[in-house]
Amino acid sequence: MGYNRDKYLQKKYGISLEQYDKMLENQEYRCGICGKHRRDSKLNFDVDHDHKTGLIRGLLCRYCNSYIMKHLRDNRIVAEGLVKYLDNWLKS
């Protein structure tokens, strides 16, 4: 197939496969948001990064990266609003 994950990570995020693996180890092989273990995911975890600066925040499962982070739009106010909304609902 010619797909080289190391080259992809280098080109897209500026990290090596070894750095990716170390990040995964540092996260105890779990998604940075939901805690899902890598072994329970069919897909590799996504590299989550700030779209403005390019800085890498961590590794996320596909669901958290594609749905949760996409809809939060890297906006802390929206994220805090979500937490407040859920807290209020859970208290009722």
N, C-alpha and C positions, 0 to 999 in steps of 0.2 A: 504494500500500500504506500510505502514511502513516507508515512506520517512519523515525524520525529518530535516527540513531546518536548525534549530538551530545547530544540531549536525554536519551537513554537513559544515556549515560556520565555526564552531569551529575547525573541523578537517582539512579542506582545507586552511583556511585563519587565524585561530586563533582569530576570532571575534564572538561575539554572534549575534543573530537575533536582539536584542535590539540595539547593536552598528551599525549594518547594517541599521536598520530603522532610527537611528540618522544621519548617513551619508546621507541617502536619503533625510531626512528633511533638512539638511544643504545645500544640492544641490538643494533645492526647488523642489524636486521630478523630476528633469530633468537630462538627460544624460550629463555627464561632457564635451562632445565634441559637439554634434549636438544640444543639448537643448531640445530634444524630451521629452515630459512629460510622466511620468510612466503610467498614465491612458491610454495613446495612444499606449501602448505596450502590446502585449499579454503575453510576458514573463517577468519575474523579470529581473531587471538590473544585469549585471555581475559585479563582484568585479574585478576591474582592479588593477593589481599589477606588480611590477618589478620582472621579473623572476629570476634575479640574487640575489637580496636581500630579496625578499618576501614582501617588504614593499608595503602597499596598497596606491594607488594613488587616487582612487575614484570609483564611480559607472558609468558604461557605458551601453547604450542599446546594444543589441546583435550585431547589425550591426556594430557599431563603434568599439566594442571590437573584434569581429571576423574578420572584414575586414580591417578597417583602422589601428588599432593598430598592427594587425598581420603583415601587409605589411610594416609598419614603422620599425618594429623589434626593438623597444625601442631605436631607433637611432635618435638623435637630428638633425644630419646633413641631414638625409633623410627627416625628417619632415620639416626642413627649406627649403630644396630643393623643396619640394612639394608646400609650400606656395609661394616661389619665382616663380615657374613655373605657378601657377594659377594666381598670380598677373600680371605677364607679359601677359598672355593670355587675362585676363580681361581688360587690358589697351589697347589692340589692337583692 
